[in-house]
Amino acid sequence: MKATHIVLCTFLVLLLAEVQLSMAVTCSPVQLSPCVSAITSSSAPSNLCCSKIKEQKPCLCQYLKNPNLKKFVNTPNARRVASTCGTPFPRC
């Protein structure tokens, strides 16, 4: 009985690890394109924009450290959009 529990627990841990790996985010600033109009104007972000910001949240520090992306991502409007979406920028 004890061995069955150990095997079951091991299986569940491996299954959860596989799920976590398959859910890894691919950092791609192009994924934030639905947010362009909200970032470049004072319009509210769309639901798609908010979902993309939440999806790309693990990548935001990487974008902020990239000199080519920083000038677009590190703006007051970009921070406003992220905050409106409930995803404030991380401290990098």
Disulfide bonds with the S-S distance in Angstrom:
Cys27-Cys59 2.07
Cys35-Cys49 2.12
Cys50-Cys85 2.01
Cys61-Cys92 2.00
